Amino acid sequence: MSHTLQETQGQISVIKYDGVFDYDGLVDFLFGWFKSRSWFIQEKTFKHKKSGLGHEIEREFTNWRKISEYYKYNVGVKMHLWDAYPIDAVKDGKKQKLMRARIEIILDFSVECDYQGKYESSQFLEKLRNFMHEYVMKKDIIVQHGDSLYYTALGLNTDIKKFLGMDATKTVY
């Protein structure tokens, strides 16, 4: 099992949106965003329920990228839609199928160290790895890998808000 420092994992944001948007376009955008950056995408959960007011859709993606033989980046995307129903709308003079829903998107990230488990063959190697992570390499892991992944995920957050047409189309950084 890999080792993850507490400082290199966390939740980036929770995006909440209520309105009309292109659901298929959003999913394609997310897949394209990760594919263009050479990330692997794995869909963990897909639930679709019909309720009285519309549909409830839950999707969860785990996206990962191997940086080296020792480090692996993970970004999780959880989407939850409530009261979703399709509508026909005219946008830019063209008729499109859009979705009217309440949506919540949760983004989280983590940096896995020793994801292949090379230092787990004995207790001594495991303790040595934990000592190296906590005391010797901690600053390097946080600065080089944790910060890099954090700002990458923050860029995804900004791009999702741009796609949905939310007000915060600029990142703070």
Backbone bond lengths (Angstrom), bond angles and torsions (degrees), N, CA, C in turn:
res aa  C-N    CA-C-N  psi(-1)  N-CA   C-N-CA  omega(-1)  CA-C   N-CA-C  phi
1 M - - - 1.435 - - 1.523 108.96 -
2 S 1.274 116.51 141.83 1.460 121.42 -177.53 1.521 111.36 -75.65
3 H 1.302 114.71 171.18 1.460 121.48 -179.99 1.521 108.37 -119.69
4 T 1.320 116.94 132.97 1.456 122.18 -179.98 1.524 108.93 -127.56
5 L 1.335 115.55 126.06 1.460 119.50 175.56 1.521 109.48 -73.16
6 Q 1.309 116.54 144.85 1.459 120.88 -179.67 1.521 111.28 -62.77
7 E 1.333 117.12 -31.78 1.463 121.21 -178.04 1.532 112.68 -74.44
8 T 1.323 118.06 -13.84 1.466 120.71 -178.21 1.523 112.11 -109.79
9 Q 1.318 116.26 27.77 1.457 119.91 175.16 1.510 108.67 -145.85
10 G 1.301 116.16 153.65 1.453 119.25 178.58 1.513 111.95 163.61
11 Q 1.308 114.11 -175.98 1.461 121.73 179.78 1.517 108.78 -104.40
12 I 1.325 116.64 128.82 1.461 121.02 -179.42 1.523 109.94 -76.57
13 S 1.309 116.43 -56.61 1.456 118.70 -176.15 1.523 110.78 -164.12
14 V 1.312 113.12 169.11 1.460 121.91 171.36 1.524 105.70 -122.91
15 I 1.322 116.13 114.21 1.460 121.41 179.52 1.518 107.32 -96.74
16 K 1.322 116.33 122.95 1.464 121.13 177.67 1.514 107.90 -117.40
17 Y 1.340 114.87 132.72 1.458 120.07 -176.82 1.515 108.20 -143.80
18 D 1.297 116.09 140.29 1.460 122.27 177.90 1.515 106.99 -132.12
19 G 1.323 116.54 112.63 1.451 118.96 -179.31 1.515 112.01 164.19
20 V 1.310 114.22 -159.83 1.464 122.50 -178.21 1.526 108.14 -100.09
21 F 1.329 115.80 132.04 1.468 120.79 178.57 1.520 109.34 -155.31
22 D 1.311 115.20 167.87 1.460 122.61 179.71 1.527 108.19 -90.85
23 Y 1.320 116.68 97.91 1.466 121.34 -176.15 1.521 111.30 -64.80
24 D 1.334 116.99 -47.88 1.465 119.84 179.04 1.520 110.77 -62.28
25 G 1.317 115.92 -38.03 1.456 120.23 177.19 1.523 111.67 -64.78
26 L 1.337 117.40 -36.95 1.460 121.40 178.56 1.523 111.10 -65.42
27 V 1.314 116.66 -44.27 1.466 120.22 178.88 1.530 109.72 -65.33
28 D 1.343 117.61 -44.05 1.465 120.77 176.82 1.523 111.02 -61.76
29 F 1.334 116.73 -39.09 1.461 121.03 177.99 1.527 110.91 -60.83
30 L 1.350 116.85 -45.63 1.460 120.17 -179.97 1.524 111.53 -63.40
31 F 1.334 116.93 -44.74 1.458 120.15 178.41 1.526 110.35 -62.11
32 G 1.319 117.06 -44.44 1.462 121.24 179.78 1.512 112.57 -65.19
33 W 1.334 117.22 -38.08 1.462 121.50 179.85 1.519 110.59 -60.42
34 F 1.332 116.15 -45.69 1.464 119.59 -179.08 1.528 111.52 -74.63
35 K 1.327 117.90 -39.87 1.467 120.40 179.84 1.527 111.68 -62.91
36 S 1.338 117.24 -39.78 1.467 120.01 -178.62 1.522 111.97 -67.42
37 R 1.320 117.81 -17.98 1.454 122.03 178.92 1.531 112.06 -106.04
38 S 1.324 116.79 15.06 1.471 124.35 176.78 1.529 113.32 62.74
39 W 1.320 116.56 40.13 1.450 121.70 174.98 1.525 108.67 -99.21
40 F 1.322 116.24 150.47 1.455 121.70 174.52 1.521 108.35 -94.19
41 I 1.328 116.46 141.86 1.456 121.93 -175.20 1.526 108.81 -118.36
42 Q 1.308 115.14 132.65 1.460 120.79 176.75 1.519 107.76 -132.98
43 E 1.308 116.38 121.15 1.460 120.49 178.37 1.522 108.42 -86.61
44 K 1.331 115.97 115.43 1.457 120.79 -177.05 1.517 112.43 -86.57
45 T 1.332 116.46 -39.75 1.460 120.20 -173.32 1.520 110.02 -136.49
46 F 1.325 115.75 137.22 1.453 121.85 169.40 1.518 107.36 -142.27
47 K 1.328 115.77 112.99 1.463 121.18 178.47 1.514 108.39 -125.45
48 H 1.321 115.12 136.46 1.461 120.59 179.41 1.526 107.49 -135.81
49 K 1.334 116.10 115.57 1.463 121.33 -179.26 1.523 108.81 -122.60
50 K 1.292 114.96 145.20 1.459 120.04 175.63 1.518 108.06 -101.34
51 S 1.324 116.19 129.01 1.454 120.78 179.02 1.521 109.45 -124.67
52 G 1.312 116.70 -176.14 1.463 121.31 -175.80 1.524 113.49 -65.33
53 L 1.315 118.10 -38.53 1.462 121.48 -176.81 1.524 113.84 -92.02
54 G 1.286 118.01 -10.13 1.466 121.41 -178.48 1.519 109.58 159.18
55 H 1.295 114.90 -148.12 1.458 120.61 -178.92 1.522 109.70 -107.41
56 E 1.312 115.30 152.60 1.460 122.12 172.00 1.517 107.10 -117.60
57 I 1.317 116.65 124.00 1.462 122.01 -175.70 1.518 108.54 -125.32
58 E 1.314 115.62 131.00 1.461 121.68 174.53 1.520 108.57 -124.24
59 R 1.340 115.87 130.73 1.458 121.34 175.97 1.514 108.47 -137.02
60 E 1.312 114.44 140.64 1.459 120.00 178.29 1.524 108.54 -134.85
61 F 1.328 115.12 128.11 1.454 122.02 179.45 1.518 109.44 -117.62
62 T 1.317 116.28 137.81 1.457 121.41 169.69 1.516 106.12 -111.80
63 N 1.304 115.64 121.80 1.457 121.59 -178.44 1.520 107.93 -116.18
64 W 1.313 116.97 133.60 1.455 119.54 -177.76 1.522 110.97 -141.44
65 R 1.317 112.33 156.59 1.463 119.86 179.55 1.525 108.14 -146.43
66 K 1.327 116.15 127.76 1.460 120.87 177.23 1.524 108.05 -82.74
67 I 1.319 116.35 121.86 1.453 121.96 -179.13 1.522 109.87 -89.39
68 S 1.317 116.80 -40.42 1.469 122.72 176.82 1.522 107.06 -152.27
69 E 1.311 116.32 -170.20 1.458 119.24 177.46 1.522 111.67 -71.64
70 Y 1.320 116.01 -9.61 1.459 119.71 -174.70 1.529 113.52 -114.29
71 Y 1.339 117.70 -29.29 1.463 121.62 -174.68 1.528 111.31 -115.12
72 K 1.309 114.64 140.30 1.468 121.32 175.66 1.524 107.93 -138.24
73 Y 1.346 116.18 132.81 1.464 122.08 179.15 1.520 108.82 -97.23
74 N 1.328 116.45 141.19 1.460 122.89 176.77 1.523 109.20 -128.58
75 V 1.320 116.63 135.06 1.454 122.35 172.48 1.520 106.88 -130.36
76 G 1.316 115.58 123.58 1.456 120.80 179.46 1.520 110.80 -102.79
77 V 1.322 116.09 138.73 1.462 122.27 177.33 1.521 107.23 -125.75
78 K 1.334 115.54 120.17 1.466 121.02 176.81 1.517 107.54 -117.05
79 M 1.329 116.13 124.00 1.464 121.89 178.28 1.523 108.49 -116.17
80 H 1.322 115.43 135.09 1.458 120.63 177.17 1.521 107.41 -135.32
81 L 1.320 116.39 121.20 1.460 122.38 179.61 1.523 109.06 -112.89
82 W 1.338 115.61 138.30 1.458 122.09 175.48 1.518 109.18 -123.66
83 D 1.303 115.63 152.88 1.466 122.55 175.69 1.528 111.35 51.30
84 A 1.300 116.88 40.64 1.465 121.79 -175.86 1.524 110.21 -89.04
85 Y 1.325 114.86 133.46 1.450 119.88 173.21 1.531 108.45 -150.26
86 P 1.337 115.74 145.38 1.467 118.86 -177.95 1.527 111.12 -76.01
87 I 1.317 114.69 147.05 1.466 121.17 175.29 1.519 108.16 -137.36
88 D 1.321 115.26 154.64 1.458 121.27 173.30 1.517 107.61 -97.77
89 A 1.322 115.06 127.93 1.464 119.53 -178.57 1.520 109.14 -135.01
90 V 1.322 115.54 153.30 1.458 121.40 176.73 1.524 107.09 -101.05
91 K 1.322 115.20 118.18 1.456 120.84 -179.95 1.513 108.11 -129.20
92 D 1.324 116.38 123.28 1.465 122.97 -177.82 1.532 111.43 57.19
93 G 1.321 116.69 36.16 1.460 121.96 177.31 1.519 114.36 79.07
94 K 1.336 118.45 5.90 1.463 122.07 179.89 1.522 109.07 -120.41
95 K 1.328 114.79 142.29 1.451 120.46 178.26 1.532 108.42 -81.69
96 Q 1.328 115.83 127.41 1.455 121.11 -178.31 1.522 110.22 -130.22
97 K 1.334 114.99 153.20 1.461 120.67 172.79 1.518 106.91 -93.74
98 L 1.322 115.26 115.13 1.453 121.66 179.70 1.524 109.24 -117.90
99 M 1.319 116.15 175.66 1.458 122.01 -178.31 1.526 108.35 -120.98
100 R 1.308 115.90 135.48 1.464 121.96 173.52 1.519 105.99 -106.53
101 A 1.346 116.61 117.62 1.460 119.07 -175.26 1.520 110.79 -162.93
102 R 1.321 113.48 167.49 1.455 121.63 165.55 1.514 105.52 -99.44
103 I 1.329 117.05 131.12 1.457 120.34 -176.82 1.524 110.06 -130.22
104 E 1.312 114.39 144.47 1.457 121.84 174.26 1.527 107.15 -129.48
105 I 1.323 116.48 125.89 1.456 122.28 179.79 1.522 107.65 -119.42
106 I 1.324 116.84 123.46 1.456 122.39 179.50 1.520 108.38 -111.98
107 L 1.327 116.48 126.60 1.459 122.57 178.60 1.520 109.35 -112.33
108 D 1.331 116.79 129.52 1.457 120.47 173.78 1.526 109.79 -134.70
109 F 1.325 115.83 165.51 1.458 120.33 -175.74 1.524 110.08 -145.70
110 S 1.340 115.84 159.59 1.464 121.58 172.91 1.524 109.10 -160.68
111 V 1.316 114.84 150.78 1.459 122.47 174.60 1.517 106.76 -110.62
112 E 1.314 116.61 119.09 1.459 121.12 178.33 1.516 108.66 -94.76
113 C 1.316 115.95 129.02 1.462 121.90 174.31 1.525 107.97 -104.98
114 D 1.311 116.93 141.76 1.470 122.51 -178.16 1.526 110.65 54.17
115 Y 1.338 115.85 50.56 1.458 119.59 -176.47 1.523 113.00 -68.99
116 Q 1.347 117.04 -18.01 1.463 119.68 178.17 1.524 112.59 -85.80
117 G 1.324 116.81 -10.25 1.465 120.67 177.89 1.517 113.70 74.87
118 K 1.318 117.83 31.36 1.465 120.78 -178.61 1.519 112.63 -68.57
119 Y 1.335 116.85 -25.61 1.459 120.67 -177.63 1.525 111.56 -103.67
120 E 1.301 116.53 32.49 1.453 120.60 179.15 1.523 112.69 -120.01
121 S 1.317 116.40 12.06 1.458 118.90 -178.29 1.526 112.05 -75.50
122 S 1.346 117.35 -21.42 1.459 120.25 175.50 1.526 109.26 -144.98
123 Q 1.312 115.81 162.55 1.459 120.09 179.59 1.519 111.19 -65.71
124 F 1.327 116.50 -35.74 1.462 120.13 179.84 1.531 110.52 -61.80
125 L 1.336 117.14 -47.43 1.466 120.13 -179.94 1.528 111.57 -64.39
126 E 1.309 116.85 -36.64 1.465 120.69 179.08 1.531 110.92 -66.33
127 K 1.325 116.63 -43.08 1.463 120.09 177.52 1.525 111.18 -67.52
128 L 1.320 116.95 -36.50 1.461 120.87 176.98 1.526 110.70 -64.16
129 R 1.330 116.16 -43.40 1.468 120.36 177.61 1.527 110.75 -61.47
130 N 1.311 117.92 -46.08 1.467 121.32 179.64 1.524 111.09 -63.01
131 F 1.340 117.80 -40.02 1.462 120.98 177.00 1.528 110.50 -63.05
132 M 1.320 116.56 -45.29 1.474 120.69 179.75 1.527 110.63 -61.21
133 H 1.311 117.67 -41.89 1.469 121.18 -179.53 1.520 111.91 -68.04
134 E 1.325 117.32 -42.99 1.462 120.87 -174.19 1.525 113.85 -79.32
135 Y 1.333 117.74 -28.56 1.461 118.61 -172.34 1.531 114.54 -121.65
136 V 1.298 118.64 -35.24 1.463 120.27 -173.95 1.531 111.58 -96.27
137 M 1.317 117.75 -48.76 1.469 122.00 -172.59 1.524 113.57 -101.68
138 K 1.301 119.25 3.29 1.461 122.47 -170.56 1.531 112.74 -57.33
139 K 1.321 117.32 -50.12 1.467 120.14 -178.58 1.522 111.41 -63.78
140 D 1.330 117.37 -41.15 1.464 120.49 179.02 1.528 111.27 -63.12
141 I 1.324 116.14 -41.69 1.471 119.73 -179.94 1.525 110.10 -64.80
142 I 1.336 116.40 -44.36 1.465 120.24 -177.90 1.528 110.77 -66.59
143 V 1.335 117.05 -47.72 1.463 120.64 -174.66 1.524 112.20 -73.43
144 Q 1.314 117.54 -47.80 1.465 120.20 -175.51 1.518 113.08 -77.30
145 H 1.296 117.23 -39.05 1.464 119.33 -172.89 1.530 113.03 -107.03
146 G 1.318 116.90 -46.63 1.458 119.78 -178.73 1.521 112.48 -62.75
147 D 1.333 116.71 -47.99 1.467 120.04 179.57 1.520 112.14 -64.87
148 S 1.322 115.92 -42.70 1.463 120.14 179.83 1.523 111.27 -58.83
149 L 1.320 116.32 -46.86 1.467 120.35 -179.93 1.523 111.09 -68.42
150 Y 1.325 117.46 -37.77 1.461 121.03 179.03 1.530 110.83 -59.45
151 Y 1.329 117.05 -47.04 1.463 119.90 -177.96 1.533 111.92 -73.01
152 T 1.324 117.27 -28.50 1.461 119.85 173.15 1.530 109.97 -64.76
153 A 1.328 116.69 -46.26 1.469 120.73 178.88 1.524 111.29 -67.10
154 L 1.332 117.22 -32.79 1.461 120.59 176.84 1.537 110.18 -67.51
155 G 1.330 116.71 -34.63 1.459 120.27 174.25 1.517 111.72 -64.73
156 L 1.336 117.01 -38.75 1.464 120.55 175.74 1.524 110.00 -62.94
157 N 1.319 116.98 -41.42 1.460 121.63 177.49 1.529 110.67 -56.99
158 T 1.307 116.85 -47.32 1.464 121.61 179.96 1.526 111.07 -64.55
159 D 1.339 117.49 -41.19 1.465 121.10 -179.53 1.528 111.56 -66.24
160 I 1.326 117.87 -36.24 1.472 120.45 176.91 1.522 109.71 -65.46
161 K 1.323 117.23 -42.29 1.462 120.38 178.88 1.523 111.10 -64.36
162 K 1.322 117.09 -36.97 1.471 120.12 176.03 1.524 110.01 -64.10
163 F 1.328 116.66 -43.35 1.459 120.23 -179.51 1.523 111.23 -61.73
164 L 1.326 116.99 -40.58 1.458 120.74 -179.13 1.528 112.46 -78.72
165 G 1.325 117.03 -8.99 1.454 120.67 179.07 1.519 112.61 76.37
166 M 1.308 116.66 29.12 1.461 120.19 178.93 1.523 109.36 -78.77
167 D 1.321 116.60 164.60 1.453 121.28 -174.74 1.523 113.25 -65.77
168 A 1.311 118.28 -36.29 1.452 120.92 -175.75 1.519 110.40 -81.35
169 T 1.322 116.69 76.96 1.460 120.64 -179.38 1.511 112.62 -93.71
170 K 1.339 117.08 1.43 1.450 121.73 176.49 1.510 109.14 -117.82
171 T 1.317 115.91 141.66 1.444 119.21 175.65 1.518 109.84 -83.84
172 V 1.287 116.27 156.14 1.457 121.04 -179.77 1.523 110.09 -67.48
173 Y 1.328 116.28 -29.91 1.454 121.07 -175.12 1.505 110.29 -98.55
